[in-house]
C-alpha cells in the first residue's frame, strides 16, 4: 500500500486516464461496453488512492482540506457518470459539463495549494 501514499503520482495518473476515457466515451457515437467498464475500474482506483491519500493527510494536519478535496472529487466522478448517462439517453449534457468544469477547477486549486501535491 505504500505505492499509493508515497507520492500522488499514481492518483494523478488514474485521474488523467479516467478523463481521457471519459472524453473518448463522450464524443464517440456508440458506447463500447469494454471502455465503460475500464472507466469504472479507474473510478475505483481513484477512490482507493484518494482515500489512502486523505488518510496520509492526517500526518500533515490538513485533514479537513483533503477531505473536502475527496468529497469534491467524488462529486466530479458522479457528474462524469451522469453526463455519460445523459448522452446515452440523448439528453443535453451542457449543464453537467459546466458543473464538471467548476468542480475540476476547485479540485485543481486545492491540489496546487495543499502540501502533498507537486510544486510547480
Secondary structure as GFF3:
##gff-version 3
##sequence-region A 1 120
A	DSSP	alpha_helix	2	6	.	.	.	ID=ss1
A	DSSP	alpha_helix	9	27	.	.	.	ID=ss2
A	DSSP	alpha_helix	33	57	.	.	.	ID=ss3
A	DSSP	alpha_helix	63	88	.	.	.	ID=ss4
A	DSSP	alpha_helix	94	113	.	.	.	ID=ss5
###
